[in-house]
């Protein structure tokens, strides 16, 4: 149970950081990362 809470907390921190910095989605960057993996 602690692992689930820790993982959820990590995801929420990432989302908060993205939203607070007002980052926009860049399709080309996303596609480039997908091709690497």
C-alpha positions as CSV (number, residue, x, y, z in Angstrom):
1,X,0.0,0.0,0.0
2,X,2.9,2.4,0.8
3,X,4.3,1.9,-2.7
4,X,1.0,2.8,-4.3
5,X,0.8,6.0,-2.3
6,X,4.4,6.9,-3.0
7,X,3.9,6.3,-6.8
8,X,0.7,8.4,-6.8
9,X,2.5,11.2,-4.9
10,X,5.3,11.1,-7.5
11,X,2.9,11.4,-10.4
12,X,1.0,14.2,-8.7
13,X,4.2,16.1,-8.1
14,X,5.1,15.8,-11.8
15,X,1.7,17.0,-12.9
16,X,1.8,19.9,-10.6
17,X,5.2,20.9,-11.8
18,X,4.1,20.8,-15.5
19,X,0.9,22.8,-14.8
20,X,2.6,25.4,-12.6
21,X,5.3,26.0,-15.2
22,X,2.7,26.3,-18.0
23,X,4.4,23.9,-20.3
24,X,2.6,23.2,-23.6
25,X,2.5,19.8,-25.3
26,X,4.9,19.7,-28.2
27,X,3.9,16.9,-30.6
28,X,7.3,16.7,-32.3
29,X,9.1,16.2,-29.0
30,X,6.7,13.5,-27.9
31,X,7.0,11.6,-31.1
32,X,10.8,11.9,-30.9
33,X,10.8,10.3,-27.5
34,X,8.5,7.6,-28.6
35,X,10.9,6.6,-31.4
36,X,13.8,6.3,-29.0
37,X,12.1,3.7,-27.0
